[in-house]
Amino acid sequence: MSREALRVREVSDDEGNRLLRIVRRSSGSVVTWRRAQMVLLSVQGMDVTKIAKVTFTSADRVREVINNFNEDGFESLYPKYAGGRPPTFTLSQRQQIKRIALSRPVDHGLPFSTWSLSKLAEFLVAEGVVDDISHEGLRVLLRKEEVSFQVIKTFKASSDPDYEAKKNRVLELYDIAEGRAVPGGGDPTVVFSMDEFGPLNLLPREGKQWAPVVSRSKKGSTGSPRRRRRRATYRRTQGVRHLFAALDMNRDWIFGHVKATKNRTTFLGFCRYLRSLYPPEVRIAIVLDNYSPHLSTNKDDRVAVWAGVNKVELAYVPTNASYLNRIECHFTALRYFALNGTDHRSHEEQNSMIRHYLAWRNRHTDDEELRAISLRAKVA
């Protein structure tokens, strides 16, 4: 019998119905479900090559499953674990699972409009991201990663003709920085994610605070404790400031400079500071958006010239896709911890608050609340 003509042994009606029940069941082990699907397709007369194409796996894997079923029957469908507690997933695996869950199935060549738990679990096993994961285990993991099944809303799609190339390069740099990929020839070994935050005005900002609960009998009493109030009116006569910030993804540190203006000169000044953090022979990359001061033009090519001379790769995210910039989610935490509920009367006071927050953040990268807020806003 040729390799392509391999077929499962004759199965009885009871065995066929049992296979069908396993395939139709929406819970349980994904490994068992996939193996039963391969065997059932072979029972229905489909050859090995077509089964591999339908189940998104290799022909050798299909042959292995069929041969095992022919020898051991239904026992071969169930994975044999060594016992002990359920497997835990590494940080890299959780990040990959989250990234795939947030992507579209069509991005992976699948004819689905959205992921279901069963389809997502099957794809993760087929791609080798995990050896096995149950539907309930996947749901719990996604919940911990702040991913939920939500209604699709409208958004502004990127019109960048080089969207895929730019997106893939940015994600490749993230993999290099986090140790999931080995740098190739000419690739940077240090990656910064950089953007500006602001404009920073001097104004009373909304926020929350702990305050005593006032009973109905004391409501309106001037003698009872009261929560702080914001000024009802204000004037902005001291201009604005801009925070230039960059996330060093290799060390998980954030560096920031507050400037009065946001132009190409101040941008280059901050880039020179980032370059000075590592020896000149170390090649670095800076992920940033397409804001005009970040670009070189026919009249002003200082950015491109400086990057070429100083071994710096400028990786631009696609147009209207700033969510791919990792620094964005950290701005959410900055606003929450350092700005909400404040009413600074001078830029020096506000700038000092921001600088002290960045120093605290770099010393407490494992803070649970900080990580929760950052992960909630993180996409790429």
C-alpha positions in Angstrom: 0.0 0.0 0.0 1.4 3.4 -1.0 1.9 6.2 1.6 -0.8 8.3 0.1 -3.3 5.3 0.0 -3.1 4.8 3.7 -6.5 4.3 5.2 -7.8 3.7 8.7 -9.0 0.1 9.5 -12.6 -0.9 9.2 -14.7 0.7 12.0 -18.0 -0.5 13.4 -21.1 1.7 13.5 -20.6 2.2 17.3 -16.9 3.3 16.7 -18.0 5.6 13.9 -20.7 7.2 16.1 -18.1 7.5 18.9 -15.7 9.3 16.6 -18.5 11.6 15.5 -19.4 12.5 19.1 -15.8 13.4 19.9 -15.6 15.7 16.8 -18.9 17.4 17.5 -18.2 18.0 21.2 -17.1 21.6 21.9 -15.2 20.8 25.1 -12.3 18.6 26.2 -8.8 18.1 24.9 -8.0 19.8 21.6 -5.4 17.1 20.9 -8.1 14.4 21.1 -10.5 16.4 18.9 -7.8 16.9 16.2 -6.8 13.2 16.2 -10.5 12.1 16.0 -11.1 14.5 13.2 -8.2 13.0 11.2 -9.4 9.4 11.8 -13.0 10.3 10.9 -12.0 12.0 7.6 -10.0 8.8 6.7 -13.1 6.7 7.5 -15.0 8.9 5.1 -12.5 8.1 2.3 -10.3 11.2 2.3 -6.7 10.6 1.4 -3.7 11.6 3.6 -2.8 14.7 1.6 -6.3 16.2 1.7 -6.7 15.4 5.4 -3.4 17.3 6.1 -4.7 20.3 4.1 -8.1 20.3 5.8 -6.6 20.0 9.4 -3.7 22.4 8.7 -1.0 19.9 9.6 1.6 17.8 7.8 0.9 14.5 6.0 3.4 12.7 8.2 1.4 13.7 11.3 -1.8 12.4 9.7 -0.1 9.0 8.9 1.2 8.8 12.5 -2.3 9.3 13.9 -3.9 6.8 11.5 -1.3 4.1 12.2 -1.6 4.6 15.9 -5.4 4.3 15.7 -5.1 1.1 13.6 -2.8 -0.4 16.3 -4.3 0.9 19.6 -7.8 2.1 18.7 -9.4 4.9 20.7 -6.7 4.8 23.4 -4.4 6.5 20.8 -6.7 9.5 20.6 -6.2 10.5 24.2 -2.9 12.3 25.1 -0.9 10.4 27.8 0.2 13.0 30.4 2.7 12.2 33.1 0.3 13.5 35.8 0.8 16.3 38.3 -0.6 19.7 38.1 -1.8 21.1 34.7 1.0 22.6 32.6 1.7 26.3 33.0 2.5 28.5 30.1 5.6 30.6 29.8 5.5 34.4 29.3 6.4 33.9 25.6 3.6 31.4 25.1 1.0 33.7 26.8 2.2 36.6 24.6 1.9 34.6 21.4 -1.6 33.3 22.4 -2.7 36.9 23.1 -1.3 38.1 19.8 -3.0 35.4 17.8 -6.3 35.9 19.6 -6.2 39.6 18.8 -5.4 38.9 15.2 -7.9 37.9 12.5 -8.1 34.3 11.3 -7.9 35.6 7.6 -4.4 36.9 8.5 -3.3 33.3 9.0 -5.0 32.0 5.8 -8.1 30.6 7.5 -11.6 31.1 6.1 -13.1 32.4 9.3 -14.3 35.9 10.2 -13.6 35.5 13.9 -12.0 33.1 16.4 -14.1 30.8 18.5 -12.4 29.1 21.5 -12.3 25.8 19.6 -10.9 27.2 16.4 -8.3 29.2 18.3 -7.2 26.3 20.5 -6.9 24.1 17.4 -4.8 26.7 15.6 -2.5 27.1 18.6 -1.8 23.4 18.8 -1.4 23.1 15.0 1.1 26.0 15.0 3.1 24.5 17.9 2.5 27.4 20.2 1.3 24.9 22.9 1.2 21.2 23.0 -2.4 21.1 24.3 -4.9 23.5 25.8 -8.5 22.9 26.7 -11.2 25.4 25.7 -11.8 26.3 29.4 -8.1 26.7 30.0 -7.8 29.0 27.0 -10.7 31.1 28.2 -9.2 31.5 31.6 -5.8 32.4 30.1 -7.3 35.1 27.8 -9.2 36.5 30.7 -6.0 36.9 32.8 -4.4 38.6 29.8 -7.3 41.1 29.7 -8.7 39.7 26.4 -12.5 39.2 26.1 -15.0 38.6 23.4 -16.4 42.0 22.4 -18.6 43.6 19.8 -16.7 44.9 16.7 -16.8 48.6 16.4 -15.8 50.9 13.5 -12.2 52.0 13.2 -9.9 53.9 10.8 -8.1 51.4 8.8 -4.5 52.0 7.8 -4.2 53.2 4.2 -0.4 52.7 4.2 0.6 50.7 1.0 3.5 49.2 3.0 1.3 48.2 6.0 2.3 44.5 6.1 6.1 45.1 5.6 6.2 47.9 8.3 4.1 45.9 10.8 6.1 42.7 10.3 9.4 44.6 10.8 8.2 46.2 14.0 7.0 42.9 15.4 10.3 41.3 14.4 12.2 44.0 16.3 10.0 43.3 19.3 10.9 39.6 19.1 14.6 40.4 18.9 14.4 42.7 22.0 12.5 40.1 24.0 14.8 37.2 23.1 12.3 35.3 20.9 14.3 35.8 17.7 18.1 35.8 17.0 19.3 39.0 15.3 20.5 38.5 11.8 23.3 40.2 10.0 22.8 44.0 10.3 19.9 43.7 12.7 20.0 45.9 15.8 20.4 44.3 19.2 18.8 47.1 21.2 15.3 48.3 20.5 13.6 51.5 21.7 9.9 52.3 21.4 9.6 56.1 21.3 6.8 58.7 21.1 5.7 62.1 22.4 3.1 62.6 25.1 1.2 65.8 25.4 0.7 68.7 25.1 0.9 69.0 28.9 -1.3 71.9 30.0 -1.6 73.3 33.5 -5.2 72.5 34.5 -7.1 70.7 37.1 -7.5 67.1 36.0 -10.2 64.6 36.7 -9.3 61.8 39.1 -10.4 59.6 42.0 -9.4 59.5 45.7 -10.3 57.7 48.9 -12.8 59.7 51.0 -15.0 58.9 54.0 -18.6 57.9 53.4 -20.9 60.7 54.5 -24.2 59.6 56.0 -27.5 61.2 55.1 -27.8 62.9 58.4 -24.4 64.6 57.9 -24.9 65.4 54.2 -24.4 69.1 53.7 -22.8 69.6 57.1 -19.7 71.8 57.0 -18.2 69.9 60.0 -18.1 66.5 58.2 -15.0 65.5 56.2 -15.2 66.2 52.5 -13.2 64.9 49.5 -11.0 67.3 47.6 -12.6 69.5 44.9 -11.2 70.7 41.6 -11.1 74.3 40.6 -14.2 75.2 38.6 -12.4 77.8 36.5 -8.8 78.3 35.4 -6.7 80.2 33.0 -3.8 78.7 30.9 -1.2 81.4 30.6 2.0 79.5 31.0 2.0 77.6 27.7 2.4 73.8 27.2 5.2 71.2 27.5 5.8 68.0 25.7 7.2 64.7 27.0 9.6 62.8 24.8 9.6 59.2 26.1 11.2 56.0 25.0 10.9 52.4 26.3 14.1 50.5 26.3 12.6 47.1 25.6 15.8 45.2 26.4 15.9 46.5 30.0 12.2 47.5 30.4 13.1 51.0 31.3 11.5 54.3 30.3 13.5 57.4 29.6 11.8 60.8 29.3 12.7 64.5 28.6 10.2 67.3 29.0 10.6 70.0 26.3 8.9 73.3 25.6 8.7 72.6 21.8 8.1 69.6 19.7 10.0 69.8 16.5 12.8 68.1 14.5 15.6 69.7 16.5 14.2 68.6 19.9 13.4 65.1 18.5 17.0 64.7 17.3 18.3 65.9 20.6 16.3 63.2 22.4 17.5 60.6 19.8 21.1 61.6 20.5 20.5 61.0 24.2 19.1 57.5 23.5 22.1 56.8 21.3 24.5 57.8 24.1 23.0 55.1 26.4 24.9 52.3 24.5 28.4 52.1 23.0 28.8 53.5 19.5 29.4 50.0 18.0 26.1 48.7 19.3 23.4 48.9 16.6 20.1 50.1 17.9 16.5 50.5 16.5 13.9 53.1 17.4 10.3 52.3 16.7 8.2 55.5 16.1 5.2 56.9 14.3 5.0 59.0 11.2 4.8 62.4 12.9 6.5 64.9 10.6 9.5 65.8 12.8 10.4 62.1 12.8 10.8 62.1 9.0 13.3 63.4 6.6 12.3 65.7 3.7 13.9 67.1 0.6 14.5 70.3 2.5 15.6 68.8 5.8 17.3 65.3 5.8 18.9 65.6 9.2 17.1 62.6 10.7 18.1 60.1 7.9 21.7 61.4 7.9 22.0 61.1 11.7 20.6 57.6 11.7 22.9 56.4 9.0 26.0 57.8 10.6 25.2 56.5 14.1 24.1 52.9 13.4 20.4 53.6 14.1 17.5 51.9 12.4 14.3 54.0 12.4 11.4 51.6 12.2 8.2 53.5 11.4 4.8 51.9 12.3 2.2 52.0 9.5 0.1 55.1 9.0 -2.9 55.2 11.4 -1.4 52.2 13.3 0.2 53.8 16.3 -1.2 51.0 18.5 1.8 49.0 17.3 4.0 51.3 19.3 4.7 49.7 22.6 5.3 53.0 24.5 1.6 53.9 24.0 0.3 51.6 26.7 2.8 53.0 29.2 1.4 56.5 28.6 -1.9 55.1 30.0 -0.2 54.2 33.2 1.6 57.6 33.3 -1.7 59.4 33.1 -3.3 57.2 35.7 -0.5 57.4 38.3 1.0 60.8 37.8 -1.6 63.1 36.3 -5.1 62.1 37.1 -6.5 64.2 40.0 -3.7 66.8 40.0 -3.8 70.5 39.8 -0.2 71.7 39.3 0.3 75.4 39.3 3.6 75.4 37.4 5.3 73.4 34.8 8.3 72.8 37.1 5.9 71.1 39.6 4.3 69.0 36.9 7.6 68.0 35.3 9.0 67.0 38.6 6.0 64.8 39.2 6.5 63.1 35.8 10.2 62.6 36.4 9.6 61.1 39.8 7.0 58.7 38.4 9.3 57.5 35.7 12.0 56.8 38.3 9.5 54.9 40.5 8.2 53.0 37.5 11.7 51.8 36.5 12.3 50.5 40.0 8.9 48.8 40.2 8.4 47.1 36.8 6.9 44.1 38.6 4.2 46.1 40.4 0.9 44.3 39.8 -1.3 47.3 39.4 1.2 49.0 37.0 1.4 45.9 34.9 -2.4 45.5 34.9 -3.0 49.0 33.6 -0.2 48.7 31.0 -1.4 45.3 29.8 -5.0 46.5 29.5 -3.9 49.1 26.9 -1.3 46.9 25.2 -1.9 45.4 21.8 1.3 44.7 20.0 
